[in-house]
């Protein structure tokens, strides 16, 4: 993809909010900025961009209304739009995607993930345009039909397959003879809802064309992703004569996208969430706890004696030790809890849905005892322990960043008081009036 020729228009009341993102994109794309909806619409009309980044919180006309005006404009309606918002509620994202947004980026923006999403979206958009162009060329020679790399399927007015090309068979595994007279639903994977298909048919019959992604099933049972464009062909009186579908296997692209998402949110060594995903889950956990009316523990855990093991036996043994400790911590948690690795041998835990503070003690002491059990790695018998500080929300009614800081403070107190123990943060922590918990062998 020649990204140098692609143009991005960012409509944001404070363009400085997107400064870091712009810096990451400016060498690959032509960028323009608008602070209001009217200014953005004027710029888009003057020189239509390939992609619009649209903030919800705009003066005078908000982002949602701006989105509707873009979609109502014949010149601009096909331009993909990414909503950029500081709203963390699921409803904001759902509303944006329901309107037809191509994606939703949450502020503060993860620059690398945003850059990759924008690149993938523009690549797909170029590919969609290529498919649309190919639809107009289907009347060309039969040799083009047979040799095009995209799968082509033609159905009659009753949606029975009347022709497919060689690429269709290559992608799906079904021969031409096996599918003639069949309904395309023989490719259905079951991963899309009935509502998805209802909406697809509604758009297809009302607008004459539809494009999107299917998860289809290969003849061998494997599922694959297909970027698909379907066109209705009508006769002179306006009756449906046939349907033409073009699709390409984008499974590799989707897997690459999922891999990038995993890299961005999970620790590559232990496979547990990293600091970025932890921040998101902590915000969600705070909201959940307030709704549920119970308690949550934010815990900061640091291993005791990890550095000597690492120095004596090397990083490979140290890495295996961290993997084993992460697994032991996970084994002590419930399905709704979270453990994240935030540093070399530092972990943060989110324990949800407890009614009394004493309930946390059982879980935490069991965890410390489990971590303190000997670990055999490459023939070496290793022993480490953990110092753990925690604070209880909403008793400690602080924001996410402050809760993490308080748990970290409590962890250092646990270190100072002999390690291999838990320490509960209290407002009077400096005076030593907080609860100290130790596993049985340390009491």
C-alpha positions as CSV (number, residue, x, y, z in Angstrom):
1,X,0.0,0.0,0.0
2,X,1.4,3.4,-1.0
3,X,0.5,5.2,2.3
4,X,2.3,8.4,1.1
5,X,-0.7,9.3,-1.0
6,X,-3.4,8.5,1.6
7,X,-4.9,11.4,3.5
8,X,-6.3,11.6,7.1
9,X,-8.5,14.3,8.5
10,X,-8.6,14.7,12.3
11,X,-11.6,16.6,13.7
12,X,-10.8,17.4,17.3
13,X,-11.5,20.5,19.4
14,X,-8.0,20.3,20.8
15,X,-5.7,19.1,18.0
16,X,-2.9,19.0,20.6
17,X,-4.7,15.9,22.0
18,X,-3.6,14.0,18.9
19,X,-0.1,15.5,18.7
20,X,1.6,12.2,19.6
21,X,-0.5,10.2,17.2
22,X,0.1,12.8,14.5
23,X,3.8,12.6,15.1
24,X,3.6,8.8,14.6
25,X,1.6,9.1,11.4
26,X,3.0,12.2,9.7
27,X,5.7,10.4,7.8
28,X,3.3,7.9,6.3
29,X,0.2,10.0,5.7
30,X,-0.9,13.5,4.7
31,X,-2.6,14.9,7.8
32,X,-5.0,17.8,8.3
33,X,-6.8,19.0,11.4
34,X,-10.1,20.8,12.1
35,X,-11.3,22.0,15.5
36,X,-15.0,22.1,14.7
37,X,-17.5,20.0,12.7
38,X,-18.2,22.8,10.2
39,X,-14.5,23.3,9.6
40,X,-14.0,19.6,9.2
41,X,-16.9,19.2,6.8
42,X,-15.5,22.0,4.7
43,X,-12.0,20.6,4.5
44,X,-13.4,17.1,3.7
45,X,-15.5,18.6,0.8
46,X,-12.5,20.6,-0.5
47,X,-10.3,17.5,-0.6
48,X,-12.0,14.2,0.5
49,X,-9.7,12.3,2.9
50,X,-9.2,8.5,2.9
51,X,-9.9,8.4,6.7
52,X,-11.5,10.6,9.3
53,X,-10.6,10.6,13.0
54,X,-13.6,12.1,14.8
55,X,-13.8,13.2,18.4
56,X,-17.2,12.9,20.1
57,X,-16.9,16.1,22.2
58,X,-17.0,18.8,19.6
59,X,-18.3,22.4,20.2
60,X,-21.7,23.4,18.8
61,X,-22.2,20.1,16.9
62,X,-21.1,16.9,18.7
63,X,-19.3,14.0,17.0
64,X,-22.4,11.9,16.6
65,X,-24.3,14.5,14.7
66,X,-21.2,15.2,12.6
67,X,-21.0,11.5,11.9
68,X,-24.6,11.6,10.6
69,X,-23.9,14.6,8.4
70,X,-20.9,12.9,6.9
71,X,-22.9,9.7,6.2
72,X,-25.7,11.8,4.6
73,X,-23.3,13.5,2.2
74,X,-23.0,11.6,-1.1
75,X,-19.4,12.9,-1.5
76,X,-18.3,11.8,2.0
77,X,-20.5,8.9,3.0
78,X,-18.2,6.1,2.0
79,X,-15.2,7.5,3.9
80,X,-14.3,5.3,6.9
81,X,-14.6,7.0,10.3
82,X,-12.7,6.2,13.5
83,X,-14.4,7.6,16.6
84,X,-11.8,8.9,19.1
85,X,-13.2,9.5,22.6
86,X,-12.3,9.7,26.3
87,X,-15.6,7.9,27.2
88,X,-14.8,4.5,28.8
89,X,-18.5,3.4,28.9
90,X,-19.3,0.5,26.7
91,X,-22.4,2.4,25.5
92,X,-20.3,5.1,23.9
93,X,-18.4,2.5,21.9
94,X,-21.6,0.6,21.1
95,X,-23.3,3.7,19.9
96,X,-20.4,4.6,17.7
97,X,-20.2,1.2,16.1
98,X,-24.0,1.1,15.7
99,X,-23.8,4.3,13.7
100,X,-21.3,2.6,11.4
101,X,-17.9,3.7,12.8
102,X,-15.1,1.6,11.4
103,X,-13.3,1.6,14.8
104,X,-13.2,3.2,18.2
105,X,-10.1,4.5,19.9
106,X,-10.1,5.4,23.5
107,X,-8.1,8.3,24.9
108,X,-5.4,8.3,26.0
109,X,-4.5,6.7,22.8
110,X,-2.1,3.8,22.6
111,X,0.0,5.2,19.7
112,X,1.4,1.9,18.4
113,X,-1.9,0.1,18.4
114,X,-3.7,3.1,16.9
115,X,-1.1,3.3,14.1
116,X,-1.5,-0.3,13.3
117,X,-5.3,-0.2,13.4
118,X,-5.2,2.8,11.0
119,X,-2.8,1.1,8.7
120,X,-4.9,-2.1,8.6
121,X,-8.1,-0.1,8.1
122,X,-6.7,1.8,5.2
123,X,-5.3,-1.3,3.7
124,X,-8.8,-2.9,4.0
125,X,-10.4,0.2,2.6
126,X,-8.1,0.2,-0.4
127,X,-8.9,-3.5,-0.8
128,X,-12.6,-2.8,-0.6
129,X,-12.3,-0.1,-3.3
130,X,-10.4,-2.6,-5.4
131,X,-13.2,-5.1,-5.0
132,X,-15.8,-2.5,-5.9
133,X,-13.9,-1.7,-9.0
134,X,-13.6,-5.4,-9.9
135,X,-17.4,-5.7,-9.6
136,X,-17.7,-3.2,-12.5
137,X,-15.3,-5.3,-14.6
138,X,-17.2,-8.7,-14.3
139,X,-18.6,-8.3,-17.8
140,X,-15.0,-8.6,-19.2
141,X,-13.7,-11.7,-20.7
142,X,-14.3,-15.1,-19.1
143,X,-10.5,-15.5,-18.7
144,X,-10.6,-12.6,-16.2
145,X,-13.3,-14.4,-14.2
146,X,-11.3,-17.6,-14.1
147,X,-8.0,-16.1,-13.2
148,X,-8.9,-13.4,-10.7
149,X,-7.4,-14.2,-7.2
150,X,-10.6,-13.2,-5.4
151,X,-13.4,-15.7,-5.0
152,X,-16.4,-15.0,-7.1
153,X,-19.9,-16.4,-6.6
154,X,-23.0,-15.7,-8.7
155,X,-26.5,-16.5,-7.5
156,X,-29.8,-16.3,-9.2
157,X,-32.8,-14.3,-7.8
158,X,-33.6,-17.2,-5.5
159,X,-30.1,-17.1,-4.1
160,X,-29.1,-20.4,-5.6
161,X,-25.5,-20.6,-6.8
162,X,-25.2,-20.6,-10.6
163,X,-21.5,-20.0,-11.0
164,X,-18.3,-19.8,-9.1
165,X,-14.7,-19.2,-10.2
166,X,-11.5,-21.2,-9.6
167,X,-10.5,-19.0,-6.7
168,X,-13.8,-19.8,-4.9
169,X,-12.9,-23.5,-4.9
170,X,-9.3,-22.8,-3.8
171,X,-10.5,-20.6,-0.9
172,X,-13.5,-22.7,0.3
173,X,-12.4,-26.2,-0.7
174,X,-15.7,-26.8,-2.6
175,X,-15.6,-27.7,-6.2
176,X,-17.9,-26.0,-8.7
177,X,-20.0,-29.1,-9.1
178,X,-20.5,-29.4,-5.4
179,X,-22.0,-26.0,-5.0
180,X,-24.1,-25.4,-8.1
181,X,-27.7,-25.1,-7.1
182,X,-26.8,-24.8,-3.4
183,X,-27.5,-21.8,-1.2
184,X,-24.3,-19.9,-0.1
185,X,-25.3,-20.7,3.5
186,X,-23.4,-24.0,3.1
187,X,-20.3,-21.8,4.0
188,X,-22.0,-20.5,7.2
189,X,-19.7,-20.9,10.2
190,X,-22.3,-20.1,12.9
191,X,-20.1,-17.3,14.3
192,X,-22.4,-14.5,13.2
193,X,-25.8,-13.8,14.7
194,X,-29.2,-13.9,12.9
195,X,-29.3,-10.1,13.4
196,X,-26.1,-9.8,11.4
197,X,-27.6,-11.5,8.4
198,X,-30.9,-9.6,8.8
199,X,-29.0,-6.3,8.7
200,X,-26.9,-7.5,5.7
201,X,-30.0,-8.3,3.7
202,X,-31.6,-5.0,4.6
203,X,-28.7,-3.0,3.4
204,X,-28.2,-5.2,0.3
205,X,-31.8,-4.9,-0.9
206,X,-32.2,-1.2,0.0
207,X,-28.8,0.1,-1.3
208,X,-28.0,-2.6,-3.9
209,X,-24.7,-3.5,-2.5
210,X,-23.1,-4.6,0.8
211,X,-19.5,-5.0,1.9
212,X,-18.2,-6.4,5.2
213,X,-16.5,-9.4,6.7
214,X,-17.8,-13.0,7.1
215,X,-16.4,-15.8,9.1
216,X,-17.0,-18.8,6.8
217,X,-16.3,-22.5,7.1
218,X,-14.0,-24.3,4.7
219,X,-15.1,-27.7,3.4
220,X,-12.6,-29.3,5.8
221,X,-14.3,-27.6,8.8
222,X,-11.7,-24.8,9.3
223,X,-13.0,-21.3,9.8
224,X,-11.7,-18.5,7.7
225,X,-12.3,-14.7,7.4
226,X,-13.6,-13.4,4.1
227,X,-13.7,-9.7,3.2
228,X,-16.8,-9.7,1.0
229,X,-18.6,-7.4,-1.3
230,X,-22.1,-8.3,-2.6
231,X,-23.9,-6.5,-5.4
232,X,-27.5,-6.8,-6.6
233,X,-27.9,-6.9,-10.4
234,X,-31.4,-5.9,-11.6
235,X,-33.0,-6.1,-15.0
236,X,-34.5,-3.1,-16.8
237,X,-37.9,-3.3,-15.0
238,X,-36.0,-3.3,-11.7
239,X,-36.4,-6.9,-10.7
240,X,-33.5,-8.8,-9.1
241,X,-31.8,-10.8,-11.8
242,X,-28.8,-12.1,-9.8
243,X,-26.4,-11.5,-7.0
244,X,-22.6,-11.2,-7.5
245,X,-20.3,-11.8,-4.5
246,X,-16.6,-11.2,-4.4
247,X,-14.5,-12.2,-1.4
248,X,-10.9,-12.6,-0.4
249,X,-9.4,-14.7,2.4
250,X,-8.1,-12.3,5.0
251,X,-7.6,-14.8,7.8
252,X,-3.8,-14.1,7.9
253,X,-4.5,-10.4,8.2
254,X,-7.1,-11.0,11.0
255,X,-4.7,-13.3,12.9
256,X,-2.0,-10.6,12.5
257,X,-4.3,-8.0,13.9
258,X,-5.2,-10.3,16.9
259,X,-1.5,-11.0,17.5
260,X,-0.8,-7.2,17.6
261,X,-3.7,-6.8,20.1
262,X,-2.2,-9.6,22.2
263,X,1.3,-8.1,22.1
264,X,-0.1,-4.7,23.1
265,X,-2.0,-6.0,26.1
266,X,-0.2,-9.1,27.4
267,X,3.2,-9.8,29.0
268,X,5.3,-11.7,26.4
269,X,7.0,-13.8,29.1
270,X,4.2,-15.0,31.3
271,X,1.2,-14.4,29.0
272,X,-0.7,-12.5,31.7
273,X,-2.0,-8.9,31.3
274,X,0.5,-6.1,31.2
275,X,0.3,-2.6,32.6
276,X,-1.8,-1.3,29.7
277,X,-4.5,-3.9,30.0
278,X,-4.3,-3.7,33.8
279,X,-5.2,0.1,33.7
280,X,-8.3,-0.7,31.6
281,X,-9.4,-3.6,33.9
282,X,-8.8,-1.5,37.0
283,X,-11.1,1.3,35.7
284,X,-13.7,-1.4,34.9
285,X,-13.3,-3.0,38.3
286,X,-13.8,0.3,40.1
287,X,-17.1,0.9,38.2
288,X,-18.2,-2.7,38.8
289,X,-17.5,-2.5,42.5
290,X,-19.4,0.7,42.9
291,X,-22.4,-0.8,41.1
292,X,-22.3,-4.1,43.0
293,X,-21.9,-2.4,46.4
294,X,-19.1,-4.8,47.6
295,X,-15.4,-4.6,48.0
296,X,-12.3,-5.0,45.8
297,X,-8.6,-5.4,46.8
298,X,-5.9,-3.8,44.7
299,X,-2.7,-5.7,45.6
300,X,0.9,-5.0,44.7
301,X,3.2,-8.1,45.0
302,X,7.0,-8.2,44.8
303,X,9.1,-11.3,45.0
304,X,11.6,-11.7,47.9
305,X,14.9,-13.2,46.9
306,X,14.4,-13.2,43.1
307,X,17.5,-11.1,42.3
308,X,19.9,-13.6,43.9
309,X,18.3,-16.5,42.0
310,X,18.6,-14.5,38.7
311,X,22.2,-13.5,39.4
312,X,23.3,-17.0,40.5
313,X,21.5,-19.2,37.9
314,X,21.0,-16.8,35.0
315,X,18.1,-15.1,33.2
316,X,16.7,-18.3,31.6
317,X,16.1,-19.8,35.1
318,X,14.8,-16.5,36.3
319,X,12.3,-16.3,33.5
320,X,11.1,-19.8,34.2
321,X,10.7,-18.9,37.8
322,X,8.6,-15.9,36.9
323,X,6.4,-18.0,34.6
324,X,5.9,-20.5,37.5
325,X,5.1,-17.8,40.0
326,X,2.6,-16.2,37.6
327,X,0.9,-19.5,37.2
328,X,0.7,-20.1,40.9
329,X,-0.8,-16.7,41.5
330,X,-3.4,-17.5,38.7
331,X,-4.2,-20.8,40.4
332,X,-5.2,-18.9,43.6
333,X,-7.5,-16.5,41.9
334,X,-11.1,-16.8,40.7
335,X,-12.3,-16.3,37.1
336,X,-13.2,-12.6,37.7
337,X,-9.9,-11.6,39.2
338,X,-6.9,-10.3,37.4
339,X,-3.1,-10.7,37.8
340,X,-0.8,-8.5,35.7
341,X,3.0,-8.3,35.5
342,X,4.0,-4.6,35.8
343,X,7.8,-5.0,36.3
344,X,10.6,-7.5,36.4
345,X,9.3,-9.4,39.5
346,X,6.4,-7.2,40.3
347,X,2.8,-8.2,39.9
348,X,-0.5,-6.4,40.5
349,X,-3.7,-8.3,41.5
350,X,-7.3,-7.2,41.4
351,X,-9.6,-9.3,43.6
352,X,-13.3,-8.5,43.1
353,X,-16.6,-9.1,44.7
354,X,-15.8,-9.7,48.4
355,X,-18.2,-8.7,51.2
356,X,-15.8,-8.5,54.1
357,X,-12.1,-7.6,54.4
358,X,-11.3,-10.9,56.2
359,X,-12.3,-12.8,53.1
360,X,-9.3,-11.3,51.3
361,X,-7.0,-12.7,54.0
362,X,-7.7,-16.3,53.1
363,X,-6.9,-15.8,49.5
364,X,-3.8,-13.7,50.0
365,X,-2.3,-16.0,52.7
366,X,-3.0,-19.1,50.5
367,X,-1.2,-17.3,47.6
368,X,1.8,-16.4,49.7
369,X,2.1,-20.0,51.0
370,X,1.8,-21.3,47.4
371,X,4.5,-18.9,46.1
372,X,6.9,-19.9,49.0
373,X,6.8,-23.6,48.1
374,X,10.0,-24.8,46.5
375,X,10.3,-24.8,42.7
376,X,12.5,-27.2,40.8
377,X,13.9,-25.6,37.6
378,X,16.6,-27.3,35.5
379,X,17.5,-29.4,38.5
380,X,17.8,-26.5,40.9
381,X,15.7,-26.3,44.0
382,X,14.7,-22.7,44.3
383,X,12.8,-20.9,47.0
384,X,11.4,-17.4,46.9
385,X,8.7,-15.6,48.9
386,X,6.6,-12.5,48.3
387,X,5.8,-9.3,50.0
388,X,2.3,-8.1,49.2
389,X,0.6,-4.8,49.9
390,X,-3.0,-4.2,49.3
391,X,-5.7,-1.6,49.7
392,X,-9.5,-2.0,49.8
393,X,-11.8,-0.1,47.6
394,X,-14.2,1.7,48.3
395,X,-12.9,1.9,51.9
396,X,-9.9,3.6,50.2
397,X,-12.0,5.7,47.9
398,X,-9.3,6.8,45.5
399,X,-8.8,6.8,41.8
400,X,-7.0,4.0,39.9
401,X,-3.6,5.6,40.0
402,X,-3.8,6.4,43.7
403,X,-5.0,2.9,44.5
404,X,-2.0,1.5,42.8
405,X,0.3,3.9,44.7
406,X,-1.3,3.0,48.1
407,X,-0.9,-0.8,47.4
408,X,2.7,-0.1,46.4
409,X,3.3,1.8,49.7
410,X,1.8,-1.1,51.7
411,X,4.1,-3.6,49.8
412,X,7.2,-1.6,50.9
413,X,5.9,-1.7,54.6
414,X,5.6,-5.5,54.2
415,X,9.2,-5.6,53.0
416,X,10.4,-3.5,55.9
417,X,8.6,-5.7,58.4
418,X,10.3,-8.9,57.4
419,X,9.0,-9.9,53.9
420,X,6.8,-13.0,53.1
421,X,3.7,-11.2,54.4
422,X,0.8,-9.1,53.5
423,X,0.2,-5.5,54.6
424,X,-3.1,-3.6,54.4
425,X,-2.8,0.1,53.5
426,X,-4.6,2.5,55.9
427,X,-4.7,6.2,56.0
428,X,-2.6,6.0,59.2
429,X,0.0,3.8,57.5
430,X,2.8,6.1,58.7
431,X,1.8,5.5,62.3
432,X,1.8,1.7,61.9
433,X,-2.0,1.4,62.6
434,X,-2.7,-1.0,59.7
435,X,-3.3,-4.7,59.6
436,X,-0.4,-7.0,59.0
437,X,-1.0,-10.5,57.7
438,X,1.5,-13.3,57.5
439,X,1.3,-16.9,56.2
440,X,1.3,-19.5,59.0
441,X,5.0,-20.4,58.7
442,X,6.0,-16.8,59.2
443,X,4.0,-16.1,62.3
